Amino acid sequence: MYYITRILKYAILKFAKKIKSGYSVSMDLTNKKIIILQDYFLYKGGGERLIITLAKALNADIATSFITPDAFNPRDCGIKTIELTTDGRFSHIPGFRYLKVQSSFVFKTKFLKNYDIVIYSGDCLSAIRNAKNKINVAYIHTPPRHLYDNYKLRLKEYKFLKRQIFRIFVAINRQRFKYYAKKMDILIANSKTVQNRIKKYLNLDSKIIFPPCDIKKFKWITQENYYLSFSRLYDIKRVDKIVEAFIKMPDKKLIVASGGPEFNKIKQMARGHDNIKILGYISDKKLLDLLGNCLATIYIPLREDFGMTQVESMSAGKPIIGVDEAGLKETIIHQKTGILLNPDFKIQDIINAVNELDKQKALSMRENCEIRARDFSEDRFIKGMKNVLRL
């Protein structure tokens, strides 16, 4: 009896110390202290909205490397927020910024010992070094794309010397990311696309919980005679292709309501074309107005992880011209909530889709759009996360 008691005690202590894999976090997690780590708050994007939504729902704190003036700030929502980089400086050099972010999570997260559950968002998994014997949950928006599926595209951007440095950088950081991902108790993918990437690149299993959209906020107002693009201006979002198409359609109006690294390029492209307006970043109120009044939206990113733009568009009853691949394929229903272009689309394909998606057809899709958007509501997201955490 003595030895049986000792064995049972050892098993219980070992289980309590190290809960591993699956999604069976079965211990009572009510009244536990929770913190969410976000790599950084750089823009007013869907990922940042998600973290704030989750923190409010779980009564969790947030820690992040830095918050820029152009980003959502969790403090504005009354969320206790720890900013790891306190020198007030934000580097615009991507490589240096990446190293600075990673080092901040390695060396400045000793406070994680004060929490019971740590949720990771973005490339901040290295903080698990300071979260031993905790419940560690990673919400994976995607394995870092510059390390994996977009690696070859990035490699082509560099000349010989930078290319060799980038190869070494990627080799090291792939090992780092995979090493820390394996240490997580729970991996959550934001889409089937990302779940497949996690399996392909990391050989790990994950559970899918779609990101949330505040569907009650977006409203159909009317139909004015313009199309809207409001995704961030990164090269992989391919907003330049949209502008190029509307340059060839002077009778069709386009409004681009976003900013990002390609803002000056897009602004220059549209110069002299009165049918195209480039607004840059705008207020949420202005965006809701533009979305509620547009004819339809256009969102054609390269192999998007999930994407919130199309869900927000559908929430407002507005159909989308998208791409038949990755996250958009999981959300947009072709000819019911939008038009999906072939992944290898040409500019003429965008033009054809715009001509097809006229006022009458866009209006006929309104109800289907609003119904489809409900599948990505905040309530469903929170319920899914609480179910996984057994809260």
N, C-alpha and C positions, 0 to 999 in steps of 0.2 A: 504493500500500500504506500509506503514511504517513497519508493522509486516511481510509482505511478504518479503520485502527487508532484514530485520533482519534475517529471517529464511534462505534465500538463502545465505547470507553472512556467517552464522554459518556453513551451510552445506559445502560450498566451503573451508572454513578454516579447518574444521575437515578432509575433504578428503585430503587436501594438507599436513596435519600434519601426517596422518596415512593411508598409502595405504596398503590395506590388500588383501592377497591371490589372487587366480586366476593368470593369466599371463597377465593381462590387465593393465600394467603400461603405461597409455595412455598419460601422460604429455610429453612435449617436453624435451628430455634428451640430446639433442645435446649440445656440449661444456660443459658437466658436468665433474667434477673431479671424477675419478674412482680409487679405490684402491682394490687390491686383497689380501686377507689374506690366507696364506698357513701355516698350523700348523708348519711344518719344512721342510728343504731341507736336507734329510739324505743320499740319494743315487742318482745316475743318473738313475732315473726311469721315467716311463710314466707319472705319476702324476705331477712330477716336470716339465717335458717337456710341459705338457698341460698348466700349469700356465704361463710359459714364453711365449708360443705361444699366449695365450689370452691377456697377458699384452701388448705385442707388437701390436697386432691387435686393441686393445681398447685405446692404448696410456695411459695405467694405471700404477700406482705405485704398488709395492709389499711390504707387511710387513710379516715377519715370525719370529718364535721364535728363530731359529738358523740355520746356514748353515755350514755343515761339509766340510772339504777339499775334500771328496770323492763325493760331490754332484755337480749338476749344480749350478752355481752362476748367478742369474739374472743380477748382475752388469756387467758381461762379455758381456751381450747383450745391455748394455747401459740403463738398466732399473733402475730408482730410487728405491732403496731397503732399507727398514728399518728393522734392525735386533734387536729384542726386548731383547734378552739375550746378554748383552755386556761384560760379564766377561770372554768370550773366552773359557769357560769350557762346555763340553758336557758330560752329565752323561750317563754311560752305564747301569745304573740300571733302568729298564723299569718303575717301579712304581714311583720312584723319578722323572725320566725324565717327566713322564706324568703330575705329579703335577706341576712341574716347567713350563712346556709348558702352562698348563691351567692358572696358576697364571699370566704369562706374558701377556696373552691376556685380562685378567680381569683388571690388574692394570697398564699396560703399553701401552694402546691404546687410550689414551685421544685425540691423534691427529686425530682420525676419524671424529671429529667435522669439520675438514677442507675439507671433501669430501662430494660428493653428492650421490654416489653409492658405496656400499661396497659389494664385492663378496667374499664369504667364501669357502675355499677348505680344506678338512680335518677336524679334530676335533678342531675347533677354534671358534665355534659358540658363545661361551660365551662373545666374544668381542662385541656382539650386545648391551651389557650394555652401551657401550660408543658410540653407533651409533644410537641414538634415532632421529626420524624424518628424517632418511635417507632411500633410497631405499636399502633394505637388501636382497641379493640374495645368496642362498646356492647351490653350485654345489656339490652334494653328490656322492662321489665315492662309499660309502656304509655307513650305520650306523655302528659305530665301531664294528668290528667283535668280539673282545674279550668281548664286552658287550652283544652281541646278538647271531648270528648264530654259532659262535665258542666258546661260553661260556662254554659249557659242556666239550669240548676238553681241554680247558685251565684249568678248574677245576681239571681234572684228573692229571694234571702235578704236583699239589701241595700236600704236606703232610698236616696233620690235621690242624695245627695251621694256616699255610698260606692259607689253603682252607677257613677257617672261615673269615680271613681278606679279602680275595678276594671276598667272597660273599657280604660283607658289601660294599666294594669298588664298585662292580658292581651295587648294588642296588642304591647307591647314584648317580653314574654317569649315569645310565639309566634315572633317573629322571631329572638330569641336562641337558642331551642331548635332551630329548624330550621337556623339557620346552623351551629351546632356539630355537629348530627347529620350534616350533609353532609360534614363534615371527617373523619368516622370512616372507617377502612379497612374495618371489618366491622360490620354491624348484625345483631343476633340478636334475634328476637322470641320471647317465651315461649309463644306460642300462635298459632293461625290468626287468632283475633280481633284480637290485637295486630298481627300482620303486616298485616291489612287496615287497621287504624288508621294504621299507619306509612305505608302507601301512600296512604290517603285524605288525611291531614293534612299529610304531609311530602313526598309523591310520591317516596318512596325504597323500594328493594327490601330485603328482609331474609330471613334464613334462620331457620327455626323449630327451637328446641331446647326441649323441655318442661322445666320446673323439676323438681328431684329430690325424691323422698320416701324417707325411710329406712324402707322397707317392712318390714324385719326387726324394727323396734322395736315395731310395732303388732300386737297379738294379740287374737283373739277369745277371750273368757274364758267368758262365759255370757250369758243374756238376762234382765235384770231389767226391771221394769215402768216404764221411764222413757225419754223421748226427750232427746236432748242437742243443745245449740247451743253451739259453742265458737269462733265467729268473733269478731273484735274488734268492740267496740260503737261503730261509726260509723253515721251515718244511712244511708249507701248499702248497708250490710249488712242493713238492715231487720229487725233482731232484735225491734224493737218490734212488728212485724206477727206474729211468732211468739208473743210473749207475749200479744198481743191474742187470738189464736186459742185459746190454752190457758186464758185467762180464761173463755172460753165452753165449755170442756171440763173441768169440775172433776173428772171421773173419770179424766182423763189427766194424767200427771206429766211435768213439764219441768224440766230442769236447765240453767241458763245458766252456763257456766264460762269467763268472759272479762271483760275490762275495756275501758275506752276512754272517749271523750268523752261517750257517752250512758249511762254507768253509772248515774248518779243518776236519770235519767229512767226507765230500765228498772227500777231498784230500786223506785221510787215506783209504777210501774204494777203491779208484782207484789205490792205490800203488801196483806195481807189475803187473799191467795189461797194456801192451804196446798199446793196441787198444784204450785206454781212456786217453785223455789229459784234465787236469784241469788248465785253464789259469788264473782264477781270473778276476778281472776287467781289461778291455782293453780299448784302445782309440776308439772313434767313427769310425775313419777311418779303424782300424783293424776289428771292428765288421762288418762294411759294406762289407769289403772284404770277411770275413768268411761266412757271410750270402749269398752274391752273388755267392759264389762258392760251397756251400754245396749241398748235394743231397736233403735233406729235414730237417725240424726242429721237435723237440719234446717238447711239453708243456702240462703238465698234472696236473695243480694245483687243489686244493680242492675248489669247488664251487666258482670259480673266479668271481669277481664283473663284470668285463668287460674283461680286459687283453689287452695289446698292443702287446705282443710278437707275437701272431698269425696274427695280422693285418700287422705288419712290415714284417713278413715272407711272407705273401701273396703279399705284395707290391713288394717284390723282385722276385716274381714268384715261390716261394718255398712252396710246400704243407706242412701241419702240421699234426702230430699225436697228437690229443688232447683228451678231455673228453666230453662226450655227456651230459653236464649239464651246468647250469648257463650261464655266459657270453660267453663261447666258443661255446655253442649251438646256440647262437644268431649270431655268426660271421662265423664259419667254416661250409661249406656245405659238408656233408659227401659224400665221393667218387667223389667229384668235386674239392674241394680245400684242401682236407685232409681226414684223417681217424679218426673217433670219437670212442673212447673206451667206454664201459659201465662204469657208475660211480663206480661200485664195481669191477673194473678190477683187474686182477692178473698180476704178472710179465710175465707170459707166454703170456698174451694178448698183452703186449708191444712188446715182441719178434715176435709174429705173425704179428703185424702191420708193424714192421720194415722189415720183410721178404717180406710182400706184397708190401710195398712202395719202390720198386726198382727203378733204374734209368729210365727205360722206362715209368713206371706208373707216376713217379714224373714229368717227362717231359711233359706227356700228360695233366697234370693239370696246367701247367704254365699259359696259357692264362686265364683260369677261375679264378686263384688266382689273377692275375693282375686286372681283371675286378671287382672282388669282393672287392678288396682293395679300389677302388674309392668311395665306399659307406661311407668310413670313412676318407675322405680327410680333410685337414685343412680348405679348402674353405667352405665345408658343415658345419663344426663345427662353424666357425666364423659367417657364415650367420645365423645359428640357434641361437647363443647367441645374436647377434645384433637384431634379430627379437623379441626375448623375452624381451630385454631391450628397444625395440623401438628406437634403435640408427641409 
